[in-house]
Amino acid sequence: MKRFWGLMSLVILVSLLLASCSGASGSHLDAIKQNGVIKVGTSADYPPFEYVDESGNRVGFDIELMEEIAKRLGVTVEWVDMPFDSLIAGVQEGKIDASISAFNYTEERDQVVDFTEPYYMGEDAFLVADGFTGTIAAPEDVASFKVGVQTGTTQDAWLTDSLVAEGLLPEENLFRYDRADQAALDLKSGRIDVMMADYIPAEALAEQIGGLKIAYQGVISSGPTNIVIPEGDAELKQTIDEILVELEAEGFIEALGLKYFQ
């Protein structure tokens, strides 16, 4: 009997080791499908890409796009709302499987995470209060004002590298915010003079908050908008890229744009 239980223990041990090895060798995508859930990080303060509506629901262009991608993967989305400047680290550290939050590709970000193919091409904008009397004929003109921006964005990088580092904008006149709507509210109250953001969200914030207007728009720091995935995750990238091609061909992405950007 002792020999029997000894053999059984050995069989169980081997089975557990094989299961462990099998799980370890499975891909990230396999794990997502097996769990039936993809954990996606976002910063839901950037309408119309991602925001919370009056009923407390998370909505927006990115939200609906990711929900459809998950549906075609055969899983559901578990949303994780995080400050924007924590999202890249969240993907790096495995706290989330991916992130969608109006991310623009940059070489710096590409050193630590990977990006899907673009699903949107963006412009930048400078937002001001209705009573603003200054002139912004070129992007560098904002160096004369108190400027607000969301921390960790490409706009933050442009202001820092092109204006502050060059001695054009005093460091104390650059105000960084965890949330875009916080910056817009400070703009309206007069604590800052100008806010830099992606054009579409800036336009949405102006309409949502009121008393604000676009003073300048153009491609300054923005460009292709992509979904962030873990570095080197070729299978997940290829799969999501294929779904994005399908959605583009079917007119799904264009329809979303008409819904949220018009």
Buried (B, 14 or more C-beta within 10 A) or exposed (E): EEEEEEEEEEEEEEEEEEEEEEEEEEEBBEEBBEEEBBBBBBBBBBBBBBBBEEEEEBBBBBBBBBBBBBEEBEBEBBBBEBBBBBBBBBBBEEBBBBBBBBBBBEEEBEEEBBBBBBBBEBBBBBBBBEEBEEEBEEBBBBBBBBBBBBBBBBBBBBBBEBBBEEEBBEEEBBBBBBBBBBBBBBBBEEEBBBBBBBBBBBBBBBEBBEEBBBBBBEEBBBBBBBBBBBEEBEEBBEBBBEBBEBBEEEEBBEEBBEEBBE
